[in-house]
Amino acid sequence: MTAKFADIAAPQTQMRPKADNWHNINRIDEYAWLRADNWQEVFKDPSLLDPAIRSHLEAENIYQAAMMADTVGLQKKLFSEMRGRIKEDDSSVPMKDGPFAYGTSFKAGGEQPRFFRTPRERGEEQILLDGDEEAEGKSYFRLGGADHSPDHKLLLWGFDDKGSEFYTLQVRDVEGGADSADSVVDTGGAGTWDADAAGFFYTRLDANHRPSKIYYHPLGKKRDRLIYEEKDAGFFMDVGGTLTNRWIFIAIHDHETSEYRILPANDPGSKPCLVAARETGLQYDLEDGGEVFFVLTNADGAKDFKIMTAPVNEPGRANWRELIAHEPGRLILSVMAFQNFLVRLERKDGLPRIVIRERATGEEHMIAFEEEAYSLGLSGALEYDSDTIRFSYSSMTTPSQLYDYDMRTRKRTLLKTQEVPSGHDAGQYVTRRLMAPTHDGELVPISLFYHKDTPLDGSAPCLLYGYGAYGITIPASFNTNCLSLVNRGFIYAIAHVRGGKDKGFSWYEDGKKEKKHNTFDDFVHAALHLVAQGYTDHNCIVAQGGSAGGLLIGAVANLAPQAFGGLIAEVPFVDVLATMLDDTLPLTPPEWPEWGNPKESRADYQTIAGYSPYDNVDAKDYPPILAVAGLTDPRVTYWEPAKWVARLRAKKTGRNPVLLKINMDAGHGGASGRFSRLEEIAFVYAFALKVTDRLEG
């Protein structure tokens, strides 16, 4: 049923075989030359890219543009539809903090957010930072964090103008509107004020894009003070403050182990104090509760986590005391502490819920919801002594709703409902939850969203989305963009495969390292189940995933190409073995607990080699494939999809095309503006419509 593509010759990628040998296993990579030797410099200055590599990538863009030429009008139509569902002059409901309330807004036609504040009980808006003004004249611009000082006189904000996620931090005088000379480069994107607004803490990225050092920048001084240096390249690190404004937390972690160091926010010169030393497999998060710290941890076999307390003057593990016991099947995701209440977000039976606990009495209650599948977001409050928290709610049919919730009176106040300017009638759509039996007897949840008039006789096209890594749960939330497919007869489906925490922490563990293959088998069986239940046909299924979800797409392409009519892999992590062997890359050492360490372990090498998409490309009749990438992406480097596409073309049978669209001015997140990003989504959706013969839509 696949639509015909133009008969245009694809770019021919030169082969320059390069051999390596690990654990006495020989491996040949014909396209290793696409990895720029000076990739660190290219991230900061893309003009330094080897001309031969640039020429090849530009040829790929010319080719995909020609192959997709007949969709240009459709792309414009899709873009117009999606933009029409966005309230252009949208504004958040400001959140109270001291004498002011802070929020973000967009002006009509604006690509970037503005940060503003009003008097606490409403009044005239004061624009603190206009992202569109800052982005003027730049081909790429993304705002990082924006944090007002405790005295409300200064704004600490960050920006990335390359897409490489090296952020510059600036300090702005709120009243005068000018930035000072207090500028810091190569940071992680956000900073944290000390208690007296005399300076700020930040994370410095090294040449390999790793957060290796925490510094303190005293305002008006040229020399920053090193607070802490992490020697182990396998750990991520960030720094943040607390609602009480009493502590600075340095959080250090990989995907299975964590460690905290703390120092008083009013004494930036003090040495950070270790809370509990890292132990492989021990995870804990710290929350400031005034006279105690609350500790969310998996200690003592609490796989789905429990909550403990620790005295602030002696917070070591020996002094942790259980407050909320571990309950198998109830995964505690996060905890927020306020003066009178403790709030936790947890997941049980596949659904999120918010639980409020009164600290004085221990009495608990839940915020209840009626729909059988939904998404929750907990934003809490900016003030420690608040009895009111804020949360958001949506489902695949229900636009996002923002609430304030009084924890004492249990009154819920609707603040805002997401507006869809072009209109949205929830009654025209259906959402369902299926359970697909997979290869080992487990049941994989699938969230479905479709128009009520869509025929369920196997003829409907389906976009099947998956991720399945790092314990990330893909929520069944409202998405205005996918309406452009659903209104054209598509079924939009999310396969909640293993590797996420959709069914608890065990669901994550069963989709990592030596059990990674479960992720791919789950996804294939989700596709099989949709066909078996009469929703769609294999030729009508377009599979989509990004980043680690792009690995999923690449793996199922090799595993079961016949199960799909098309594949979309965005910033795809497809050269897994080579990347996990290259410890100079930004994310490789911290990722070893997730994927395994093939440098040290022959077993890990063989496991990864068994599914790595690039290493398993073979002479198969693959469906049409679209790969999307960004030149300055530090997370999934551009050469991964470029090499994958080249090898697919060289080895595949059949005439189906393999396309690579690479943004030469962006990184992992694609285009930075809210409307520019829609152009990329329109391109991806046009591909899905093309391969399922729906171009007339």
N, C-alpha and C positions, 0 to 999 in steps of 0.2 A: 504494500500500500504506500510505500515510500515515494514521495515526489521526486521527479527527475531533477538533477542539478545540471548546470551547463557543463559541456564537455570542454573544460579548460585544464590545461596542464598545471599540476601542482608544482610548487618549488622543489627543486632537487637539492637535498642536503648532502653536502660532501661528507664522505666517510673518512675518518682519520682514526683507525683502530688504536685504542690504548688499553694495555693489559694491566691487571692487578691480580694479586694473589693474597688471599687471607685464609688461614687455617688449611693451607695446601689445596685450596679451591681456586682454580683459574677463572677469570672473568674478563670478557672483552667488551669495551664500550666504544662504539664507532663514532659517537657524537659528543664525547667528553669535551671537545674543543669549544662547544657552545658556552661552556662555563668560563666567564671572563676571569683571567688571573687577577685582575685588579678590581674585583667585585666590590670591595669595601669602598674604593674611591668612586665607583660608578653610583653607588647608593647616594652619595653626597653630591655628585656632579655627573649626571647621565651623559654629558657630552664626551666623557672620557671612555665610553664604550668602544671596544675594538671595532673599527669600521667594517670588517668582514662579518662580524656578528650582527652589527646594526643593519647591514645590507640584507642579511638573511631574514631578520625579524621584519623588516619593512616589506620584503617580498611576500612574507606570510600574510601581512595585512592587506596587501594589494590583491592577493589570491582570494582571501575570504570575502573581501568586499565585492569582487567580481562574482563569486559563487552565490552571494546573497543579494545581488543587484536587484533581482525581481521582488525583493521584500522591502525595498526602501520606502515605498508608499505605505505599506503595512506598518513598518516601524514608526513612521510619523503618526499614523493613526493610533497605534498603541500608546505612544508617548503622550499624545493629546488626551487620550482617555485617562491614563494614570495621573497625569498632571491635574486633570479636571476633578479628581477625587481628593486632591490635597487642598486644604484651606490655606491659601497663599499667605495671608496675613495672620497666621496662627500664633497663638501665645499660650504659654503655660500658665497655670494658676500659681502665682508667686507663693513661696514658702517663708514663713515668718522666722526671723532671727533678730532678737533685740529690737531696736527701733525701726527696723526695716523688714521688708519682705522681698525676696530675690527670685527672679525667674528668667526664662528665655523666650524669645519671640522671633518671628520672621516678618519682614516687610513683603508686600506684594511683589512678586518677581524675584525676590531675594534667594540666593543660593545658600548663604551661610547664616547661622543663628546670630542673634544679638543678645547680649546679657544686659538685664536691666534690674532696677530696684524701685520700689515705691515706699512711701511711709507705711508703717506696720499695718494700719487699718485702712489702707487704700489711699490713693491720691495720685498726683502726677508722676508718670514714669520718668526715670532718669536712665538714659542709655549709658551703660558703663563701657561697653565694647561692641562695636559693630563689625561683625565678621566680613560682611561684603566690602566694607571700606578697607579692611586689612588685606583682603584677597585681591584687591584691584591690581591688574597688570600681571598676575601670576597664573601660569598654566595649571598649577596645582596648589591648593591651600586647604588645610584642615586644622581647625581649632582643637587644642587639647583641653586641659582643665582650666577652670577659672574659679579662683578661690578668694573671697574677700577676707581682709585681715580682721582679727578679733575686735579692733577698734573701728572697723567699717570705713577706714580712710584710704585704704590701698586695695588694689586688685592684682593678684598674681595670676598670669595667664600664659598659655603656651600655644605654639603653632608649629606645623610641619609644612614646608613648602616644596618638598621633593617627593613625598609619598613613601619615603624610606623609614619613617617613624623615628627619626632623630629630631626631637623637639627643642625649640628655643623657648626659654622662659623670660618673660618681661614683667616689670613692676609698673603699674599705672597709678598715678594720683587720681583718686576718684573725683575730687572736686575740680581740679584743673584739667583733667582729661589727657595729660601728657605722660609718656613713658619715661622713666628715669634711665640712668646709665646702668642700672642693675640688671644686666642681661647675662643669661647663662645658656650655653649651647650644648648640644649632644646629650639631652636629658630624656627621661622616659615619658615626659608629657605633662606631668603635674608636679606641683610642689606643695609644701605644708608649712604654714606659718608657725613660729614659736608663740608662746603665750602673750608676749608683749609687742608683737608686730615689729620687732627689731631686726628680723631676718627670717629666712625660710630654709627648710630642708628640701633636698631633691635627690633623685637617683641619677647618677652619671652613667651613660652607656660607653663601653670601651669600643675599640676599633672594630671588634667583631659583633657589635650591637648587643652586648650583654650588660645587664645592670650590675656592675661589679662593685660600685662604691656609692656610699651615702655621704653627701656633703651638707654643710651648713653655710649659707651665704649671709653674712651680716650686711645689712643695707649700708650703702655708701662706701663699702670697703672693697678693695681689689682682690684680696686673697681670701679664698674660701677654706673652711676648716673641714678636714676629713673626719667624719664621725665613725664610719665603720666600713671595712673592706671585706668582701666575701671572696675568699681564695678559691673556693670550689666552683668551677665553671658550670657544674651541673645543677646549680640552684638559681632560681629567679629571686628577685628581691625588690621590695618597694617600701615606701615610707608614708606614714599617714598620722593624723591627729585623732583626737577623740572628742565627743560632744561636751565633756566636762572641761575641755581645754587644759587638762592637767598632764596629759601624757603624749609622748611621741612613740609610735609603734614602728619598729622595723620588722617587717614580715619576710621571712626567708623560707623558700619551699621549692620542691620539685613536685612530681605528680603523685608521690606517695609518702613524703616526709616533710615535716614543717618545723620551724623554730622561730621564736620571737625574742627580740631584744628591745628594751624599753628605756626611755630616759625622761626626766621631768620636762615638760614643755616650757617651763620658766627658767631652765638651766641648760641652754644648748651646748655649753661647754663640758657637760658631765659625760662620763663614760657610760655607754649603753650597758644595761644590766640584762644578763641572760635569764630568761624565764624557765625554760626546760630545754635541755640540750637535745639536739636532733638524734633520733633513733630511727633507723630504717623502718618504715611502715607506720610510725607514729605520726598522726596528723592532729593538729589542734589550731583553733582560732581563738583570739583573745578579744574580749569586749569589756570596755571600761564601765563598771557599775558603781562608781563612787568609792565606797569603802572596800569593795571587793572587785576582783576581775571575774567575769564569767568565761568559762573555758568550754568551747564546743570541741569535742574530741572523740576519737575512736579508740582511746586507750582501753586496755584490759579486754580486748575482744569485742568492743562495742562497734560492730561493723556499720550499723546504721546511725551511729553517733549518739552521744549523751551529753548532758550539760553539767559542768562542775563549777565550783567556786574556788577562788584562791585569794588570800589576803594580799593587798597591794604592797605591803612592806616585805612579805616573804612569799612570792608567788610561785616558788619552785614546785615541781610535781609532787614532792613529798607532802605538800600542804593542800593538794587538791581534794575537795570534798564533793561527793555526788549530790546534785540537786534534782536533776531530772534523769531518771534511769534510762538505760538503753532498752528499746522495744523493737525486736526484730520485725521488719516490714514497715516500720515508720522511720523514714529517712529524714533527719533534721538537717535542713539545708543551710540555715543561717539564724543568727540571733541578734537582737538589738536590745540594748539596755537603756531604760529611762529611770528617772528618780523613783517613780512609784510602780513601774510595770516592766516586765520582761516580755519581749515579743519574739516569737520564733516562726519561721517559715519552714514548713515540712511537707513531705510528700508521702501519701499513703494510698494504697490501691490505685496507683498511677495518677493520682490527682493532687494538686497542691492545696494547702490550707494554711490559714493564719491562726495562731494560738496566742492568746493574751494571758499572762500570769500576773496577778497582783503580788508584788514582792512581799508585802507585809503579812499576808494571810496564806499565800500559796494557792489561792483559788484561781482556777483556769476556766476560760471559755473560748469557743471558736467563733470566727466570723463565717457564717454559713452562706452557701451558694446553691442554686437550684439546678443549673444545667449539668448534664452528665459528663461534659468535657469542656474545659475552659483553661485560661491562663491567668496567673496572678503576678503582679509586680509589687514589691514592698519598698517604698521609698522612705518610710519612717518620718523623721522630723529633724530639724536643724538645732533644736533646743533640748537639752537634757531634762529639764523640768517640765516638759510638755506631757499632757495627758491625751493629746491628740496625735494620731499618726495618719499617714497618707498611703493609700494603696491604689493600684489600678487593676481592672478586671476586663477581660474580653473573651470571646470565643470565636470560632471560625465564622459564625454568622453574626455575632454581636460586636459592633464597633467598641473601641476602648472606652471605658468609663473610669473617671477619676473620683475617688472618694476621700473625704476626711472622716476619721472614725474616732469618736470619743471613747477611750478605753474605760472610763469610769461609768458613764451613763449608757454605754453600748449603743449610742446613736450613730447612725451612718448618714453622712451628708453627701449627696451627689454634687460635685463641683463642676464637672465638665463631661460631656459626651463627645467623642470624636465626630467631627462634622465631615460629611462626604458631600461637597458642594454639588456634584453632579447627581446626587441622590443615591439612596440605598434602601431597599425594601427587604428586610431580613426574612420576611415570609416567602420570598421567592427562592430561597436557598435551603439546602438540606445539609446537615452535618451528621456523620455517623462514626461509630467506633467499631472496627472489626478486630478480631483476634485470629491471626494467621498461624496455623501449625507449621513449625519449621523442622529441620532435619533431625533434631534430637528430642522432639516432643514438646519443646517450649512453645509458648504462644506469643507471637509478636504483635503488639498493638499497631493498628493502622488508623489514622485519622483521615476521614474523607469529607470533602466539601464539593458540592455540585449544585447546579440549578435544578429546581424541582421538575423542569420539563425535559431534563436530559434523559434520553432512553437508556435503560439499564439492560440492554440486550446483547452486550458485548461489542457494540459498534462505537462506543464513545472513546475518544482519545483520553489519555491519562498522563498527567505529569506526576511522577513518583519521586518524592524528595527524600533524601536520607543523609545522615551525618555519622553518628556512631563512634565517638571518640572522646577522651578526656572527661568522661562522666557528664558531658553536656546534654541536657534534655531539650529537645526541640518542642516548644510549647504549641498547643492547639489554639493559636491566637488569631485575631482579625488581621487580614492582609488585603489592603485595597488593590494592590497590584495584580494579584492572581485572579481578580474578578475579570480581567481582560481575557483570560483563558476560559474561565468558568462560563462566562457569558457567550462564549463561542462553542459551548458543548463539551469542554474538557471536564474531567474529574480531577480535582487537585487532591493528592494523597501524600501523607507523611508516614513513612515507615519508621517506627520507634525501635530501631534495631539495637542489639547489644553493643556496648561501648558507651552508651549514655546511661543515665540513672533513672530512666522512665519507670522501671519496676524495682527500684531500690539499688543499693550499693553493689549487690551481687550481679545485677544486670550490667554494671560497668566492668566489674572484674572478669566477667565471662566474655568480654569483648576486647581484651587487651593482651599484649605480649603473645604467649604461646596459644592463647585462645582467640586470637584476632580473627581467625577464619569464620568464627560464629557471626561476626558483623556482616560479612559478605553473603554467607548462606542465608541469614535472616532476610536480607534484602531481596535476594532471588526468590525466596519462598513467599515473600510479600507479593511480589509480582505474579507468581504462580497462583496465589490465592485470589487475587483480584480477577484473574482470568477464569479460574474455576468457579467463582461466585457469579460470573456473568456480567461483571462491570465493564470489562474491556477485553481487548485482544492483545497478544504479545506485540504484533506489528504496530499497535496504537500506543504502546507505553513509551514515553520519553523519560528516562531517568536523569535526575539532576542532583548534584552535590558540589560543595565548595570546600577548599582547603583539605582538611582530613576527610570531608565528605567527597572531595574529588578523588582521593585515594579509593574510597568505596566505589566510585563510578569506574575508575580504571581497573579495579580488581574484578568487578562483575563483568566488565567487558571481556576479560580473558576467561572468566569462569563460565558465563552463560550468555554469549553474545546473541543467541537466538531468542532470548527472553525479552528483548527490547527492540523497539523500532527506531530509537535514537538515544544518544547519550550526550549530556551536557556536563562538563567538568570545569568548574570555575576555580581559578588559582589552585590547581590540583596538586596534591602531594603524591606524585606518581613515581618519583625516582627514590623510593624509600631506602633501599639498600645503600646506594652511593651517599645519600645524605646522612644516614646514621653512621657511616664509616668516616665522615668528614667532620672531625671535631673542631674545625675552625669556623664552621657555620654557626650563626647566632643561636639557633635553638637545639642543636644536636645534643650536647651533654645533658641539658635539662630534660630532654625527651627520652632518654634511655629507659627510665622507669616505665614509660608508657609503651614503648615499642620493643625494648630489649637493646642490648649493647653488642652489636655484631663484631666490634673490634676485639672484645675480650672473650666473647663466648661463641664457640662454633655452633652450638645449638641455636642461639639467637640468630646467627648469620643464616643458618639453613631455614629457620622459620620465616624470616623476612624475605629471603630469596624465593621462598615458596609462593608468596603472594604479591611481592612488589610489582606493580603494573608494568613498569618499564622493562623489568627483567623477564617478564612472562609473555610479552607480545609474541604472537606466533602466526603461522599461516592460517588465518581464520577469516571467515566472511563477517567482519565487524559491521554493525549498523553505522549510519552516519554519526560522526562524532564532532562536537564543538568543544574546544578548549579555550578558556579565557584566562589571561595572565596580565601581570603588571611588571614593567621593567625594574622598578625600584623596590620590589617586594622583598622585605627581609625575612619573612616567615616561610613562604614558598617561593624560592628563587625562580626567576623567569626561565632558566635553562631546564628546569624539570619538565614543564609542559612542552617546551621547544624540542627537547630530545625525544620525548614520548611520541609526539606527533610525527617526527622524522622516522622513527623506527616503525610506527604503525603503517605509514605509507610504504615503507620498504618491504614489509613482510606480509601485509594483509592480502587476502584474495578478494575477489568481487570488485565492484565499481563504486561502492559507497565512499563519499568523500570524508576526509579528516581535515577540519579547519582549525586554525589558530588565530585568535584575535588578541593582540597584545597592546595594552595601553602604554604608550611610550612616555607618558607623563604622570604615571600613578603607580601605586604599590598594591598591597594586599586587599585594601578595601575598595579598590576601583576608583572611579571618579569621586571627587570630594564633595561637590555641590549636590543639594537634594534633587535638583532637576537634571543635572548632568548624569547622576546615577540612574535616573529613569531611562535615559537614552540607552544605557548598557542593558538594562532589564528588557527594554523593548526589543533590542537586538536578539537577546537570548530567547524571548518568547516567540519572535518571528521565526527563529530556527525550529522551535518546537512545532509551530503551526505548519511550517514548510514540510518537515519530514513526515507529518501526519496528513498531508494533502488538505490543509485547511486555509490555504492562502486567500481564498475568496472572502474569508472573514475579515 
